[in-house]
Amino acid sequence: MSEILIVYATTDGHTRKICERLQRVIEQQGRQVQLLRVDQPQPDLTQFDKIVVGGSIRYGKHSKLIYDFVKKNQKLLESKPNAFFSVNVVARKPEKSQPDTNPYLKKFLGQIAWKPKQLAVFGGNLDYPNCRYLDRQMIRLIMWMTKGPTDPATVVDYTDWDQVESFGRLVGDMQGE
């Protein structure tokens, strides 16, 4: 049985929800999946057949911990079937919702040496009422600049859950080279 590790960073918990959906889809294919928040102690990564890394964007950047994880484990990642996904609200726009068109994913890939074998971009979650005051104001400013919703009562999930499930099936089916 194939064992898959999904390592992720999340700010407000939405990336974890995506990871949990990926886990359910992959486990339906008869594979075992372990979720690991990137700031938790790492198990022996060699025990996993496949590794998926995912991270969300906050203020235009992926978590430094994701960069550190990738740098530290690059050789191991490259030796196995692997994937990376980014969660960001800019992916709400169709023209920025693909790996080759999403500016945050392109920036991330330009800053690391690892070349993931599979890539995905998922729209994030906008939940103003649950943001801290300063974060809410900063995100509203960014949304105003990018013609997104600015009403402080706005709660909207931009995630295409069918796309998440398709990516989960792809991950489950990934084969070694």
C-alpha positions as CSV (number, residue, x, y, z in Angstrom):
1,M,0.0,0.0,0.0
2,S,1.3,3.4,-1.0
3,E,1.8,5.9,1.9
4,I,1.6,9.6,1.0
5,L,2.7,12.5,3.1
6,I,1.1,15.9,2.7
7,V,3.1,18.7,4.3
8,Y,1.4,22.0,4.5
9,A,1.5,25.6,6.0
10,T,-1.7,27.4,6.7
11,T,-2.5,30.8,8.3
12,D,-6.2,30.6,8.9
13,G,-6.9,26.9,8.5
14,H,-8.2,26.8,4.9
15,T,-5.1,25.1,3.5
16,R,-5.7,22.4,6.1
17,K,-9.3,21.9,4.9
18,I,-7.9,21.5,1.3
19,C,-5.4,18.9,2.7
20,E,-8.2,17.0,4.4
21,R,-10.2,16.9,1.2
22,L,-7.1,15.6,-0.6
23,Q,-6.6,13.0,2.1
24,R,-10.2,11.7,1.7
25,V,-10.0,11.5,-2.1
26,I,-6.6,9.7,-2.0
27,E,-7.7,7.3,0.7
28,Q,-10.7,6.4,-1.4
29,Q,-8.1,5.1,-3.9
30,G,-6.9,2.7,-1.2
31,R,-3.8,4.6,-0.2
32,Q,-2.7,5.8,3.2
33,V,-2.2,9.6,3.8
34,Q,-0.6,11.4,6.6
35,L,-1.0,15.2,7.0
36,L,1.8,17.1,8.6
37,R,1.7,20.8,9.4
38,V,5.2,22.1,8.4
39,D,5.9,23.4,11.9
40,Q,5.4,20.0,13.6
41,P,8.2,17.5,14.2
42,Q,9.0,15.6,11.0
43,P,8.7,11.9,10.8
44,D,11.3,9.9,8.8
45,L,10.4,11.2,5.3
46,T,12.1,8.2,3.6
47,Q,9.1,6.0,4.8
48,F,6.7,7.8,2.4
49,D,6.3,6.7,-1.2
50,K,5.0,10.2,-2.3
51,I,5.3,13.7,-0.9
52,V,3.0,16.6,-1.5
53,V,3.8,20.1,-0.2
54,G,1.2,22.9,0.0
55,G,1.1,26.4,1.3
56,S,-1.0,29.4,1.4
57,I,-0.2,33.0,0.6
58,R,-0.3,35.8,3.2
59,Y,0.8,39.3,2.1
60,G,2.2,37.9,-1.2
61,K,4.4,35.2,0.2
62,H,4.4,31.5,1.0
63,S,5.5,30.7,4.6
64,K,9.2,30.8,5.2
65,L,8.8,27.3,6.8
66,I,7.7,25.9,3.4
67,Y,10.8,27.3,1.7
68,D,13.0,25.8,4.5
69,F,11.3,22.4,4.2
70,V,11.8,22.3,0.5
71,K,15.4,23.4,0.7
72,K,16.2,20.9,3.5
73,N,14.5,18.0,1.7
74,Q,15.1,18.8,-1.9
75,K,17.1,15.7,-2.8
76,L,14.5,13.4,-1.0
77,L,11.6,15.2,-2.7
78,E,13.2,14.7,-6.1
79,S,13.8,11.0,-5.5
80,K,10.0,10.4,-5.1
81,P,6.8,11.2,-6.9
82,N,6.0,14.7,-5.6
83,A,3.7,17.6,-6.0
84,F,3.3,21.2,-4.8
85,F,0.1,23.3,-4.5
86,S,-0.5,26.9,-3.6
87,V,-3.6,28.4,-2.1
88,N,-4.2,32.0,-2.8
89,V,-7.1,34.4,-3.3
90,V,-5.7,35.8,-6.5
91,A,-6.5,32.4,-8.0
92,R,-10.2,33.5,-7.9
93,K,-9.5,35.1,-11.2
94,P,-9.6,32.5,-14.1
95,E,-6.6,34.1,-15.8
96,K,-4.5,33.5,-12.6
97,S,-5.8,30.1,-11.6
98,Q,-3.4,27.8,-13.3
99,P,0.2,27.0,-12.4
100,D,1.6,28.7,-15.4
101,T,-0.4,31.9,-14.9
102,N,-0.5,32.3,-11.1
103,P,2.0,34.9,-10.0
104,Y,2.6,33.5,-6.5
105,L,3.3,30.0,-7.8
106,K,5.6,31.3,-10.5
107,K,7.5,33.4,-7.9
108,F,7.8,30.5,-5.5
109,L,9.2,28.2,-8.2
110,G,11.7,30.9,-9.2
111,Q,13.0,31.0,-5.7
112,I,13.6,27.3,-5.1
113,A,15.8,24.7,-6.9
114,W,13.2,21.9,-6.5
115,K,11.1,21.3,-9.6
116,P,7.8,19.6,-8.4
117,K,6.6,16.9,-10.8
118,Q,2.9,18.0,-10.3
119,L,1.6,21.5,-9.6
120,A,-1.8,23.0,-8.7
121,V,-3.2,26.3,-7.6
122,F,-6.4,26.6,-5.6
123,G,-8.4,29.7,-4.8
124,G,-8.4,30.5,-1.1
125,N,-10.9,31.6,1.4
126,L,-11.8,35.2,2.2
127,D,-13.3,35.5,5.7
128,Y,-13.1,39.1,6.9
129,P,-15.1,38.6,10.1
130,N,-12.6,36.1,11.4
131,C,-9.5,38.1,10.5
132,R,-7.7,40.2,13.1
133,Y,-8.4,43.9,12.7
134,L,-5.1,44.8,11.1
135,D,-5.1,41.8,8.7
136,R,-8.7,42.6,7.7
137,Q,-7.8,46.2,6.9
138,M,-4.7,45.1,4.9
139,I,-6.6,42.4,3.0
140,R,-9.4,44.9,2.2
141,L,-6.8,47.3,0.8
142,I,-5.3,44.6,-1.3
143,M,-8.8,43.5,-2.5
144,W,-9.7,47.1,-3.3
145,M,-6.5,47.4,-5.4
146,T,-7.3,44.1,-7.2
147,K,-11.0,44.8,-7.6
148,G,-12.1,42.2,-5.1
149,P,-14.7,42.3,-2.3
150,T,-14.1,44.9,0.4
151,D,-17.2,44.7,2.5
152,P,-15.9,43.7,6.0
153,A,-18.8,41.2,6.4
154,T,-17.7,39.2,3.3
155,V,-17.1,35.5,3.7
156,V,-16.4,33.7,0.4
157,D,-14.7,30.4,-0.5
158,Y,-13.0,30.7,-3.9
159,T,-11.8,27.1,-3.8
160,D,-12.9,24.9,-6.7
161,W,-13.4,21.7,-4.7
162,D,-13.8,19.6,-7.9
163,Q,-10.3,20.8,-8.9
164,V,-9.0,19.8,-5.5
165,E,-10.6,16.3,-5.9
166,S,-9.1,16.0,-9.4
167,F,-5.6,16.9,-8.0
168,G,-6.1,14.3,-5.2
169,R,-6.8,11.6,-7.8
170,L,-3.7,12.7,-9.7
171,V,-1.6,12.5,-6.6
172,G,-3.0,9.1,-5.8
173,D,-2.1,7.9,-9.3
174,M,1.4,9.4,-9.4
175,Q,4.1,6.9,-10.3
176,G,7.8,6.9,-9.8
177,E,10.0,7.4,-12.8
